[in-house]
Amino acid sequence: MKVALILIFLWFSSQILSMSTITFYPNGLIERHQLKLPDQENKSSKTYEEGFIGIVKYLYSDFNSELILGDYKRGRIFNTSSWPLRVIGQIDTLCTGTLIGPFHILTAAHCLYHFGDQKWLTSSSFSAGRIAIDQSPYGNVRWVKGHLLEGYINSGEVQYDFAVLELERRIGDQIGWHGYGHNANLQSGQEVIITGYPIDKEAGSMWEVKCPIEPLEEQITYRCDTFKGMSGSALRFIQENGKELINGLHTFGTPS
């Protein structure tokens, strides 16, 4: 059971200005690189806009809905070709990811590396806008590289639990990709949108939930109904200018 508690996307304390990243290839090759982060005062200066702009009314169904916490339930989505649902997809049958560039997928680090038994997960397909296990309108695309912070491999701590996968082809040129950015002004009660592929539902089916947040210093909490398989789902917020951006990542939850 997962009711999410997640990290604020890609931003760390002002003392952490550089760190190492690990690049993993499905054939087992591993590379180590040094990553430079911008200083604190510049962290909010960059916002990456989506490739295809447009927010549409979502199509919901109460089919197979069930409550976990009971406050904010999930609804199944069938109209996965609409924006931005078509750039959200399932990573194999394990996790959820979102296109944030022509061939880059944002997801959770534990979808790539299992800290508990220190094993790499080599499932290697991404299915954008998947409707069901046998309905992937944009096909199944292999990922060929995975990038994550070495801090996650060393500690498994939640603040490092994000990763970026590189696909073998640029499907974002066909269907677009989602914008993301840092938002230091998230407010208590503000609504988050979470879309993913929970494994307690029909295999390969997309579900979405909306609920209010409670920001903490370095994390965001909320009482959305979520479940295993939604790990890596983007936390999407409507900004003051009306655009939707990713400001966080769903990584884990608790029964309460």
Stockholm file with secondary structure:
# STOCKHOLM 1.0

chainA/1-256         MKVALILIFLWFSSQILSMSTITFYPNGLIERHQLKLPDQENKSSKTYEEGFIGIVKYLYSDFNSELILGDYKRGRIFNTSSWPLRVIGQIDTLCTGTLIGPFHILTAAHCLYHFGDQKWLTSSSFSAGRIAIDQSPYGNVRWVKGHLLEGYINSGEVQYDFAVLELERRIGDQIGWHGYGHNANLQSGQEVIITGYPIDKEAGSMWEVKCPIEPLEEQITYRCDTFKGMSGSALRFIQENGKELINGLHTFGTPS
#=GR chainA/1-256 SS CBCEEEEETTCCCTTCCEEEEEEECTTSCEEEEEEECCCGGGTTSCEECCSSCCCCCCCEECTTCCCSSSSBCCEEECCTTSTTGGGEEEETTTEEEEECSSSEEEECGGGTEETTTTEECCCCEEEETCCBTTBCTTCCEEEEEEEEEHHHHHHCCGGGCCEEEEESSCTHHHHCCCCEECCTTCCTTCEEEEEECCTTSSTTCEEEEEEEEEECSSEEEECBCBCTTCTTCEEEEECTTSCEEEEEEEEEECCC
#=GC SS_cons         CBCEEEEETTCCCTTCCEEEEEEECTTSCEEEEEEECCCGGGTTSCEECCSSCCCCCCCEECTTCCCSSSSBCCEEECCTTSTTGGGEEEETTTEEEEECSSSEEEECGGGTEETTTTEECCCCEEEETCCBTTBCTTCCEEEEEEEEEHHHHHHCCGGGCCEEEEESSCTHHHHCCCCEECCTTCCTTCEEEEEECCTTSSTTCEEEEEEEEEECSSEEEECBCBCTTCTTCEEEEECTTSCEEEEEEEEEECCC
//
